[in-house]
Amino acid sequence: MGSVDIPNKQRAAVRKGTGESATAPVGQVDVQQPGPGQILVKINWTGLCASVSVKILEHCSIANQPVG
């Protein structure tokens, strides 16, 4: 098996705050190196089911924040 380059940073939306005032700004976060007995999974694509996005909208206003 070949080696894989693990980045030190990646872009991510991180929730800050709670309730109506919660936001999820996109920024750079540290990528932790996997430890003994752990693996790091690379995800190329992701998405949300419509039923999950409705629950997010009901819970807080972060779904209305612009991305990027």
MMTF fields as JSON, N, C-alpha, C and O atoms, coordinates in Angstrom:
{
  "mmtfVersion": "1.0.0",
  "mmtfProducer": "UNKNOWN",
  "numBonds": 271,
  "numAtoms": 272,
  "numGroups": 68,
  "numChains": 1,
  "numModels": 1,
  "chainsPerModel": [1],
  "groupsPerChain": [68],
  "chainIdList": ["A"],
  "bondAtomList": [4, 2, 8, 6, 12, 10, 16, 14, 20, 18, 24, 22, 28, 26, 32, 30, 36, 34, 40, 38, 44, 42, 48, 46, 52, 50, 56, 54, 60, 58, 64, 62, 68, 66, 72, 70, 76, 74, 80, 78, 84, 82, 88, 86, 92, 90, 96, 94, 100, 98, 104, 102, 108, 106, 112, 110, 116, 114, 120, 118, 124, 122, 128, 126, 132, 130, 136, 134, 140, 138, 144, 142, 148, 146, 152, 150, 156, 154, 160, 158, 164, 162, 168, 166, 172, 170, 176, 174, 180, 178, 184, 182, 188, 186, 192, 190, 196, 194, 200, 198, 204, 202, 208, 206, 212, 210, 216, 214, 220, 218, 224, 222, 228, 226, 232, 230, 236, 234, 240, 238, 244, 242, 248, 246, 252, 250, 256, 254, 260, 258, 264, 262, 268, 266],
  "bondOrderList": [1, 1, 1, 1, 1, 1, 1, 1, 1, 1, 1, 1, 1, 1, 1, 1, 1, 1, 1, 1, 1, 1, 1, 1, 1, 1, 1, 1, 1, 1, 1, 1, 1, 1, 1, 1, 1, 1, 1, 1, 1, 1, 1, 1, 1, 1, 1, 1, 1, 1, 1, 1, 1, 1, 1, 1, 1, 1, 1, 1, 1, 1, 1, 1, 1, 1, 1],
  "groupList": [{"groupName": "MET", "atomNameList": ["N", "CA", "C", "O"], "elementList": ["N", "C", "C", "O"], "formalChargeList": [0, 0, 0, 0], "bondAtomList": [1, 0, 2, 1, 3, 2], "bondOrderList": [1, 1, 2], "singleLetterCode": "M", "chemCompType": "L-PEPTIDE LINKING"}, {"groupName": "GLY", "atomNameList": ["N", "CA", "C", "O"], "elementList": ["N", "C", "C", "O"], "formalChargeList": [0, 0, 0, 0], "bondAtomList": [1, 0, 2, 1, 3, 2], "bondOrderList": [1, 1, 2], "singleLetterCode": "G", "chemCompType": "PEPTIDE LINKING"}, {"groupName": "SER", "atomNameList": ["N", "CA", "C", "O"], "elementList": ["N", "C", "C", "O"], "formalChargeList": [0, 0, 0, 0], "bondAtomList": [1, 0, 2, 1, 3, 2], "bondOrderList": [1, 1, 2], "singleLetterCode": "S", "chemCompType": "L-PEPTIDE LINKING"}, {"groupName": "VAL", "atomNameList": ["N", "CA", "C", "O"], "elementList": ["N", "C", "C", "O"], "formalChargeList": [0, 0, 0, 0], "bondAtomList": [1, 0, 2, 1, 3, 2], "bondOrderList": [1, 1, 2], "singleLetterCode": "V", "chemCompType": "L-PEPTIDE LINKING"}, {"groupName": "ASP", "atomNameList": ["N", "CA", "C", "O"], "elementList": ["N", "C", "C", "O"], "formalChargeList": [0, 0, 0, 0], "bondAtomList": [1, 0, 2, 1, 3, 2], "bondOrderList": [1, 1, 2], "singleLetterCode": "D", "chemCompType": "L-PEPTIDE LINKING"}, {"groupName": "ILE", "atomNameList": ["N", "CA", "C", "O"], "elementList": ["N", "C", "C", "O"], "formalChargeList": [0, 0, 0, 0], "bondAtomList": [1, 0, 2, 1, 3, 2], "bondOrderList": [1, 1, 2], "singleLetterCode": "I", "chemCompType": "L-PEPTIDE LINKING"}, {"groupName": "PRO", "atomNameList": ["N", "CA", "C", "O"], "elementList": ["N", "C", "C", "O"], "formalChargeList": [0, 0, 0, 0], "bondAtomList": [1, 0, 2, 1, 3, 2], "bondOrderList": [1, 1, 2], "singleLetterCode": "P", "chemCompType": "L-PEPTIDE LINKING"}, {"groupName": "ASN", "atomNameList": ["N", "CA", "C", "O"], "elementList": ["N", "C", "C", "O"], "formalChargeList": [0, 0, 0, 0], "bondAtomList": [1, 0, 2, 1, 3, 2], "bondOrderList": [1, 1, 2], "singleLetterCode": "N", "chemCompType": "L-PEPTIDE LINKING"}, {"groupName": "LYS", "atomNameList": ["N", "CA", "C", "O"], "elementList": ["N", "C", "C", "O"], "formalChargeList": [0, 0, 0, 0], "bondAtomList": [1, 0, 2, 1, 3, 2], "bondOrderList": [1, 1, 2], "singleLetterCode": "K", "chemCompType": "L-PEPTIDE LINKING"}, {"groupName": "GLN", "atomNameList": ["N", "CA", "C", "O"], "elementList": ["N", "C", "C", "O"], "formalChargeList": [0, 0, 0, 0], "bondAtomList": [1, 0, 2, 1, 3, 2], "bondOrderList": [1, 1, 2], "singleLetterCode": "Q", "chemCompType": "L-PEPTIDE LINKING"}, {"groupName": "ARG", "atomNameList": ["N", "CA", "C", "O"], "elementList": ["N", "C", "C", "O"], "formalChargeList": [0, 0, 0, 0], "bondAtomList": [1, 0, 2, 1, 3, 2], "bondOrderList": [1, 1, 2], "singleLetterCode": "R", "chemCompType": "L-PEPTIDE LINKING"}, {"groupName": "ALA", "atomNameList": ["N", "CA", "C", "O"], "elementList": ["N", "C", "C", "O"], "formalChargeList": [0, 0, 0, 0], "bondAtomList": [1, 0, 2, 1, 3, 2], "bondOrderList": [1, 1, 2], "singleLetterCode": "A", "chemCompType": "L-PEPTIDE LINKING"}, {"groupName": "THR", "atomNameList": ["N", "CA", "C", "O"], "elementList": ["N", "C", "C", "O"], "formalChargeList": [0, 0, 0, 0], "bondAtomList": [1, 0, 2, 1, 3, 2], "bondOrderList": [1, 1, 2], "singleLetterCode": "T", "chemCompType": "L-PEPTIDE LINKING"}, {"groupName": "GLU", "atomNameList": ["N", "CA", "C", "O"], "elementList": ["N", "C", "C", "O"], "formalChargeList": [0, 0, 0, 0], "bondAtomList": [1, 0, 2, 1, 3, 2], "bondOrderList": [1, 1, 2], "singleLetterCode": "E", "chemCompType": "L-PEPTIDE LINKING"}, {"groupName": "LEU", "atomNameList": ["N", "CA", "C", "O"], "elementList": ["N", "C", "C", "O"], "formalChargeList": [0, 0, 0, 0], "bondAtomList": [1, 0, 2, 1, 3, 2], "bondOrderList": [1, 1, 2], "singleLetterCode": "L", "chemCompType": "L-PEPTIDE LINKING"}, {"groupName": "TRP", "atomNameList": ["N", "CA", "C", "O"], "elementList": ["N", "C", "C", "O"], "formalChargeList": [0, 0, 0, 0], "bondAtomList": [1, 0, 2, 1, 3, 2], "bondOrderList": [1, 1, 2], "singleLetterCode": "W", "chemCompType": "L-PEPTIDE LINKING"}, {"groupName": "CYS", "atomNameList": ["N", "CA", "C", "O"], "elementList": ["N", "C", "C", "O"], "formalChargeList": [0, 0, 0, 0], "bondAtomList": [1, 0, 2, 1, 3, 2], "bondOrderList": [1, 1, 2], "singleLetterCode": "C", "chemCompType": "L-PEPTIDE LINKING"}, {"groupName": "HIS", "atomNameList": ["N", "CA", "C", "O"], "elementList": ["N", "C", "C", "O"], "formalChargeList": [0, 0, 0, 0], "bondAtomList": [1, 0, 2, 1, 3, 2], "bondOrderList": [1, 1, 2], "singleLetterCode": "H", "chemCompType": "L-PEPTIDE LINKING"}],
  "groupTypeList": [0, 1, 2, 3, 4, 5, 6, 7, 8, 9, 10, 11, 11, 3, 10, 8, 1, 12, 1, 13, 2, 11, 12, 11, 6, 3, 1, 9, 3, 4, 3, 9, 9, 6, 1, 6, 1, 9, 5, 14, 3, 8, 5, 7, 15, 12, 1, 14, 16, 11, 2, 3, 2, 3, 8, 5, 14, 13, 17, 16, 2, 5, 11, 7, 9, 6, 3, 1],
  "groupIdList": [1, 2, 3, 4, 5, 6, 7, 8, 9, 10, 11, 12, 13, 14, 15, 16, 17, 18, 19, 20, 21, 22, 23, 24, 25, 26, 27, 28, 29, 30, 31, 32, 33, 34, 35, 36, 37, 38, 39, 40, 41, 42, 43, 44, 45, 46, 47, 48, 49, 50, 51, 52, 53, 54, 55, 56, 57, 58, 59, 60, 61, 62, 63, 64, 65, 66, 67, 68],
  "secStructList": [7, 7, 7, 7, 7, 7, 7, 1, 3, 3, 3, 3, 3, 7, 7, 5, 1, 7, 4, 4, 4, 7, 5, 7, 7, 3, 3, 3, 3, 3, 7, 7, 7, 7, 7, 6, 6, 7, 7, 7, 7, 7, 7, 7, 7, 7, 7, 7, 7, 2, 2, 2, 2, 2, 2, 2, 2, 2, 2, 7, 4, 4, 4, 4, 1, 7, 7, 7],
  "xCoordList": [0.844, 0.0, 0.897, 1.885, 0.56, 1.355, 1.068, 0.091, 1.932, 1.721, 0.781, 0.635, 0.157, -0.799, -0.345, 0.026, -0.376, -0.063, -1.278, -2.349, -1.114, -2.203, -1.971, -0.918, -2.953, -2.766, -2.75, -3.305, -2.114, -2.105, -3.369, -3.777, -4.001, -5.209, -6.22, -5.863, -7.498, -8.557, -9.659, -9.756, -10.487, -11.628, -12.783, -13.05, -13.461, -14.608, -15.526, -15.081, -16.804, -17.777, -17.873, -18.161, -17.635, -17.654, -18.729, -18.7, -19.669, -20.766, -20.244, -19.463, -20.696, -20.345, -21.633, -22.439, -21.82, -23.017, -24.142, -23.989, -25.286, -26.445, -27.7, -27.72, -28.743, -30.043, -30.032, -29.294, -30.857, -31.036, -29.764, -29.601, -28.865, -27.648, -26.488, -25.393, -26.708, -25.638, -25.213, -26.039, -23.938, -23.398, -22.498, -22.14, -22.141, -21.235, -20.26, -20.349, -19.332, -18.381, -17.442, -17.053, -17.093, -16.153, -14.754, -14.512, -13.84, -12.465, -11.517, -11.93, -10.275, -9.246, -9.202, -9.188, -9.18, -9.061, -7.896, -7.533, -7.315, -6.217, -6.727, -7.823, -5.935, -6.218, -5.342, -4.115, -5.977, -5.214, -4.688, -5.379, -3.48, -2.893, -3.502, -3.66, -3.848, -4.418, -3.399, -2.214, -3.877, -3.024, -3.085, -3.71, -2.453, -2.471, -3.9, -4.696, -4.217, -5.551, -6.604, -7.782, -6.219, -7.157, -6.891, -5.801, -7.9, -7.733, -8.237, -9.056, -7.758, -8.238, -8.93, -8.329, -10.192, -10.98, -11.072, -11.44, -10.74, -10.865, -12.258, -12.666, -12.988, -14.329, -14.255, -13.913, -14.578, -14.521, -15.797, -15.736, -16.936, -18.229, -19.126, -19.013, -19.999, -20.964, -22.231, -22.231, -23.274, -24.529, -25.461, -25.16, -26.595, -27.611, -28.924, -29.325, -29.578, -30.925, -31.864, -31.653, -32.874, -33.813, -34.457, -34.698, -34.742, -35.375, -34.427, -34.879, -33.114, -32.142, -32.031, -31.941, -32.037, -31.916, -33.12, -32.974, -34.295, -35.473, -35.253, -35.6, -34.684, -34.408, -33.391, -33.512, -32.389, -31.405, -32.086, -31.834, -32.941, -33.654, -34.545, -34.66, -35.168, -36.019, -35.198, -35.672, -33.963, -33.141, -32.437, -32.394, -31.891, -31.154, -31.044, -31.451, -30.506, -30.453, -29.167, -28.94, -28.302, -27.018, -27.195, -26.308, -28.319, -28.511, -28.666, -28.488, -28.989, -29.161, -27.879, -27.901, -26.766, -25.506, -24.85, -24.856, -24.281, -23.59, -22.331, -21.685, -21.995, -20.792, -19.741, -20.04, -18.506, -17.403, -16.943, -16.014],
  "yCoordList": [-1.165, 0.0, 1.24, 1.29, 2.23, 3.445, 4.409, 4.26, 5.393, 6.393, 7.481, 7.68, 8.167, 9.219, 10.496, 10.487, 11.595, 12.896, 13.401, 13.587, 13.621, 14.146, 15.643, 16.055, 16.464, 17.91, 18.319, 17.625, 19.442, 19.977, 20.758, 20.854, 21.324, 22.143, 21.74, 21.182, 22.036, 21.855, 22.866, 23.41, 23.115, 24.023, 23.271, 22.117, 23.931, 23.316, 24.398, 25.49, 24.079, 24.942, 24.479, 23.311, 25.381, 25.043, 25.875, 27.105, 25.199, 25.898, 26.667, 26.153, 27.916, 28.761, 29.338, 29.917, 29.18, 29.703, 28.685, 27.558, 29.118, 28.248, 28.995, 30.225, 28.243, 28.815, 29.754, 29.55, 30.784, 31.732, 32.501, 32.943, 32.667, 33.446, 32.586, 33.104, 31.282, 30.389, 30.721, 31.09, 30.589, 30.75, 29.553, 28.794, 29.394, 28.302, 28.842, 28.493, 29.691, 30.246, 29.172, 28.242, 29.323, 28.398, 28.959, 30.133, 28.13, 28.573, 27.391, 26.258, 27.646, 26.612, 25.995, 26.709, 24.676, 23.959, 22.987, 22.549, 22.653, 21.692, 20.279, 19.912, 19.501, 18.089, 17.299, 17.359, 16.567, 15.765, 14.511, 13.904, 14.132, 12.9, 11.727, 11.796, 10.642, 9.49, 8.847, 8.755, 8.409, 7.749, 6.242, 5.742, 5.519, 4.052, 3.519, 3.931, 2.613, 2.011, 2.898, 2.54, 4.057, 4.977, 5.034, 4.695, 5.467, 5.703, 7.094, 7.648, 7.659, 8.944, 8.659, 8.077, 9.065, 8.786, 10.051, 11.11, 9.943, 11.075, 11.035, 10.024, 12.144, 12.251, 13.227, 14.397, 12.731, 13.569, 14.37, 15.514, 13.803, 14.461, 14.155, 13.1, 15.078, 14.852, 15.647, 16.502, 15.376, 16.093, 15.856, 15.085, 16.531, 16.372, 15.939, 16.461, 14.997, 14.602, 15.77, 16.494, 15.961, 17.066, 17.015, 18.062, 15.818, 15.726, 16.204, 16.749, 16.005, 16.481, 18.001, 18.66, 18.56, 20.014, 20.723, 21.825, 20.112, 20.689, 20.727, 21.716, 19.668, 19.638, 20.716, 21.343, 20.932, 21.977, 23.346, 24.171, 23.582, 24.865, 25.08, 26.199, 24.015, 24.117, 24.392, 25.071, 23.871, 23.974, 25.323, 25.889, 25.837, 27.091, 27.733, 27.15, 28.905, 29.662, 29.459, 30.191, 28.499, 28.369, 27.923, 28.151, 27.294, 26.83, 28.005, 27.831, 29.18, 30.348, 31.158, 32.211, 30.692, 31.41, 31.115, 29.968, 32.14, 31.89, 31.046, 31.142, 30.231, 29.381, 29.977, 30.397, 30.014, 30.459, 31.768, 32.309],
  "zCoordList": [0.0, 0.0, 0.0, 0.733, -0.812, -0.895, 0.245, 0.979, 0.375, 1.422, 0.917, -0.289, 1.837, 1.516, 2.197, 3.371, 1.457, 2.054, 2.824, 2.247, 4.109, 4.941, 5.118, 5.606, 4.721, 4.867, 6.344, 7.196, 6.628, 7.996, 8.302, 9.46, 7.261, 7.416, 6.35, 5.312, 6.629, 5.639, 5.91, 7.01, 4.905, 5.082, 5.732, 5.398, 6.656, 7.317, 7.863, 8.219, 7.923, 8.584, 10.031, 10.291, 10.966, 12.384, 13.068, 13.024, 13.694, 14.365, 15.567, 16.368, 15.674, 16.814, 17.384, 16.656, 18.672, 19.32, 19.308, 18.837, 19.844, 19.926, 19.509, 19.466, 19.203, 18.897, 17.707, 16.743, 17.787, 16.692, 16.348, 15.21, 17.311, 17.053, 16.55, 16.332, 16.362, 15.914, 14.488, 13.654, 14.222, 12.88, 12.581, 13.482, 11.321, 10.925, 9.881, 8.704, 10.315, 9.352, 8.802, 9.508, 7.535, 6.897, 7.065, 6.785, 7.518, 7.72, 7.716, 7.47, 7.982, 8.034, 9.435, 10.438, 9.487, 10.757, 10.661, 9.569, 11.799, 11.838, 11.552, 11.974, 10.841, 10.608, 11.573, 11.504, 12.464, 13.419, 12.738, 11.919, 13.074, 12.563, 13.315, 14.534, 12.61, 13.317, 14.252, 13.933, 15.397, 16.376, 16.22, 15.285, 17.112, 17.056, 17.103, 17.948, 16.204, 16.163, 15.524, 15.533, 14.962, 14.329, 12.834, 12.372, 12.081, 10.655, 10.326, 11.058, 9.236, 8.737, 7.414, 6.511, 7.291, 6.097, 5.257, 5.764, 3.972, 3.053, 2.445, 1.875, 2.571, 2.01, 0.839, 1.013, -0.354, -1.545, -1.752, -2.202, -1.44, -1.637, -0.436, 0.189, -0.134, 0.932, 0.625, -0.261, 1.33, 1.125, 2.293, 3.204, 2.251, 3.287, 2.652, 1.611, 3.276, 2.87, 3.168, 4.142, 2.364, 2.574, 3.953, 4.554, 4.469, 5.787, 6.887, 7.894, 6.707, 7.691, 7.63, 8.666, 6.418, 6.301, 6.929, 7.458, 6.879, 7.537, 9.046, 9.692, 9.617, 11.055, 11.431, 12.483, 10.575, 10.839, 10.835, 11.714, 9.852, 9.784, 11.006, 11.506, 11.481, 12.664, 13.916, 14.828, 13.974, 15.178, 15.318, 16.41, 14.23, 14.3, 12.923, 11.918, 12.891, 11.646, 10.866, 9.903, 11.228, 10.54, 9.094, 8.272, 8.766, 7.395, 6.43, 5.224, 6.927, 6.074, 5.904, 5.267, 6.459, 6.351, 5.003, 4.555, 4.346, 3.081, 3.301, 4.344, 2.323, 2.386, 1.478, 0.36, 1.959, 1.113, 1.518, 0.917]
}
